[in-house]
């Protein structure tokens, strides 16, 4: 009998950039051994278009992500909860059933990048690579 996938929740404040990219990366790189969701403590209620563009440029199917509240995903237990922004890590998280392991991966917010479109794309690429490297290390 095959083991069920490990359930991962990626938390951020707005759930519009980093947590969206991390969710897609975990689902892609986890190859069925990991199943990820993402949510925000104060959801932006939109997904930043550059998050989708960045995933697609790197060959990752973004799926059909949405920015949602942590309350909307608290219905299930998780094996692992990852916070990706310092603001979310410092906030009190809702109580989740089970005993999830918690990790914090401080990742600069690419949505705050200023400058040309090229510079903004570079900020999203930098966040993508940081998350991808951490996820690949996690999956070893």
C-alpha beads as a LAMMPS data file, in Angstrom:
LAMMPS data file: protein, C-alpha beads

140 atoms
139 bonds

1 atom types
1 bond types

-500.0 500.0 xlo xhi
-500.0 500.0 ylo yhi
-500.0 500.0 zlo zhi

Masses

1 110.0

Atoms # bond

1 1 1 0.000 0.000 0.000
2 1 1 1.354 3.376 -1.017
3 1 1 1.800 6.141 1.558
4 1 1 -0.535 9.135 1.249
5 1 1 1.129 12.385 0.169
6 1 1 2.509 14.658 2.871
7 1 1 0.249 17.675 3.225
8 1 1 1.969 21.053 3.201
9 1 1 0.473 24.470 3.885
10 1 1 2.448 27.516 2.760
11 1 1 1.505 30.679 4.617
12 1 1 2.172 34.271 3.700
13 1 1 0.473 37.525 4.496
14 1 1 -1.235 38.293 1.174
15 1 1 -1.060 34.879 -0.536
16 1 1 -0.453 36.582 -3.863
17 1 1 3.222 35.878 -4.725
18 1 1 5.643 33.768 -2.679
19 1 1 3.191 31.308 -1.158
20 1 1 1.508 30.876 -4.545
21 1 1 4.848 30.060 -6.194
22 1 1 5.857 27.733 -3.338
23 1 1 2.542 25.862 -3.561
24 1 1 3.009 25.267 -7.299
25 1 1 6.660 24.280 -6.849
26 1 1 5.901 21.763 -4.090
27 1 1 3.082 20.214 -6.103
28 1 1 5.310 20.022 -9.191
29 1 1 8.573 18.900 -7.591
30 1 1 6.883 16.685 -4.985
31 1 1 5.640 14.417 -7.775
32 1 1 2.646 13.155 -5.838
33 1 1 4.597 12.553 -2.625
34 1 1 3.705 16.063 -1.410
35 1 1 0.450 17.948 -1.775
36 1 1 0.521 21.684 -1.097
37 1 1 -1.953 24.447 -0.412
38 1 1 -1.322 28.106 0.282
39 1 1 -3.141 30.802 2.178
40 1 1 -2.676 34.244 3.673
41 1 1 -3.260 35.743 7.061
42 1 1 -4.557 38.876 5.284
43 1 1 -5.235 37.627 1.750
44 1 1 -4.829 40.109 -1.088
45 1 1 -7.679 38.315 -2.903
46 1 1 -5.720 38.403 -6.149
47 1 1 -2.733 36.498 -7.485
48 1 1 0.047 38.760 -8.701
49 1 1 0.323 38.202 -12.484
50 1 1 4.123 38.072 -12.280
51 1 1 3.823 35.052 -9.966
52 1 1 2.030 33.187 -12.732
53 1 1 4.417 34.502 -15.401
54 1 1 7.454 33.468 -13.349
55 1 1 6.179 29.946 -12.794
56 1 1 5.384 29.543 -16.490
57 1 1 8.761 30.950 -17.597
58 1 1 10.417 28.270 -15.471
59 1 1 8.242 25.476 -16.834
60 1 1 6.009 25.079 -13.782
61 1 1 2.267 24.735 -14.267
62 1 1 0.736 27.270 -11.859
63 1 1 -2.605 25.474 -11.867
64 1 1 -5.499 27.740 -10.997
65 1 1 -4.291 29.513 -7.854
66 1 1 -6.342 31.890 -5.762
67 1 1 -5.504 34.156 -2.864
68 1 1 -7.412 32.881 0.128
69 1 1 -7.615 33.227 3.872
70 1 1 -5.989 30.728 6.160
71 1 1 -9.480 30.170 7.559
72 1 1 -10.478 28.653 4.206
73 1 1 -7.850 25.913 4.415
74 1 1 -7.999 25.196 8.153
75 1 1 -10.445 22.337 7.569
76 1 1 -7.705 19.753 7.330
77 1 1 -4.546 18.802 9.157
78 1 1 -1.083 19.298 7.649
79 1 1 2.200 17.514 8.070
80 1 1 4.180 20.677 7.446
81 1 1 3.420 24.396 7.647
82 1 1 5.878 26.766 5.968
83 1 1 5.827 30.535 6.396
84 1 1 7.608 32.461 3.653
85 1 1 7.468 36.039 4.853
86 1 1 8.671 37.493 8.073
87 1 1 5.367 39.220 8.714
88 1 1 3.405 35.945 8.604
89 1 1 5.988 34.182 10.778
90 1 1 5.522 36.772 13.512
91 1 1 1.760 36.675 13.441
92 1 1 -0.204 34.229 15.465
93 1 1 -1.317 31.386 13.254
94 1 1 -4.682 29.723 13.631
95 1 1 -4.836 26.408 15.394
96 1 1 -4.556 23.534 12.956
97 1 1 -5.519 20.016 13.872
98 1 1 -2.599 17.644 14.158
99 1 1 0.998 18.239 15.001
100 1 1 2.427 19.888 11.927
101 1 1 6.119 20.591 11.748
102 1 1 6.711 24.299 11.178
103 1 1 9.406 25.904 9.052
104 1 1 10.128 29.525 8.247
105 1 1 11.762 30.446 4.939
106 1 1 12.282 34.201 4.920
107 1 1 11.884 35.261 1.298
108 1 1 11.933 38.885 0.115
109 1 1 8.595 40.047 -1.286
110 1 1 9.067 40.455 -5.059
111 1 1 5.866 42.490 -5.292
112 1 1 7.710 45.299 -3.497
113 1 1 10.363 45.502 -6.221
114 1 1 10.647 48.834 -7.981
115 1 1 12.260 49.864 -11.231
116 1 1 11.905 48.590 -14.754
117 1 1 9.910 45.517 -15.747
118 1 1 13.213 43.697 -16.149
119 1 1 14.181 44.571 -12.574
120 1 1 10.768 43.479 -11.297
121 1 1 11.023 40.198 -13.226
122 1 1 14.462 39.676 -11.663
123 1 1 12.971 40.092 -8.172
124 1 1 10.363 37.430 -8.947
125 1 1 13.054 35.159 -10.385
126 1 1 15.149 35.616 -7.244
127 1 1 12.218 34.654 -4.996
128 1 1 11.425 31.708 -7.276
129 1 1 14.993 30.379 -7.139
130 1 1 15.191 30.797 -3.331
131 1 1 11.957 28.857 -2.887
132 1 1 12.918 26.203 -5.440
133 1 1 16.279 25.591 -3.761
134 1 1 14.644 25.232 -0.341
135 1 1 11.957 22.919 -1.665
136 1 1 14.509 20.735 -3.452
137 1 1 16.469 20.495 -0.196
138 1 1 13.286 19.605 1.694
139 1 1 12.418 16.859 -0.774
140 1 1 15.799 15.095 -0.504

Bonds

1 1 1 2
2 1 2 3
3 1 3 4
4 1 4 5
5 1 5 6
6 1 6 7
7 1 7 8
8 1 8 9
9 1 9 10
10 1 10 11
11 1 11 12
12 1 12 13
13 1 13 14
14 1 14 15
15 1 15 16
16 1 16 17
17 1 17 18
18 1 18 19
19 1 19 20
20 1 20 21
21 1 21 22
22 1 22 23
23 1 23 24
24 1 24 25
25 1 25 26
26 1 26 27
27 1 27 28
28 1 28 29
29 1 29 30
30 1 30 31
31 1 31 32
32 1 32 33
33 1 33 34
34 1 34 35
35 1 35 36
36 1 36 37
37 1 37 38
38 1 38 39
39 1 39 40
40 1 40 41
41 1 41 42
42 1 42 43
43 1 43 44
44 1 44 45
45 1 45 46
46 1 46 47
47 1 47 48
48 1 48 49
49 1 49 50
50 1 50 51
51 1 51 52
52 1 52 53
53 1 53 54
54 1 54 55
55 1 55 56
56 1 56 57
57 1 57 58
58 1 58 59
59 1 59 60
60 1 60 61
61 1 61 62
62 1 62 63
63 1 63 64
64 1 64 65
65 1 65 66
66 1 66 67
67 1 67 68
68 1 68 69
69 1 69 70
70 1 70 71
71 1 71 72
72 1 72 73
73 1 73 74
74 1 74 75
75 1 75 76
76 1 76 77
77 1 77 78
78 1 78 79
79 1 79 80
80 1 80 81
81 1 81 82
82 1 82 83
83 1 83 84
84 1 84 85
85 1 85 86
86 1 86 87
87 1 87 88
88 1 88 89
89 1 89 90
90 1 90 91
91 1 91 92
92 1 92 93
93 1 93 94
94 1 94 95
95 1 95 96
96 1 96 97
97 1 97 98
98 1 98 99
99 1 99 100
100 1 100 101
101 1 101 102
102 1 102 103
103 1 103 104
104 1 104 105
105 1 105 106
106 1 106 107
107 1 107 108
108 1 108 109
109 1 109 110
110 1 110 111
111 1 111 112
112 1 112 113
113 1 113 114
114 1 114 115
115 1 115 116
116 1 116 117
117 1 117 118
118 1 118 119
119 1 119 120
120 1 120 121
121 1 121 122
122 1 122 123
123 1 123 124
124 1 124 125
125 1 125 126
126 1 126 127
127 1 127 128
128 1 128 129
129 1 129 130
130 1 130 131
131 1 131 132
132 1 132 133
133 1 133 134
134 1 134 135
135 1 135 136
136 1 136 137
137 1 137 138
138 1 138 139
139 1 139 140
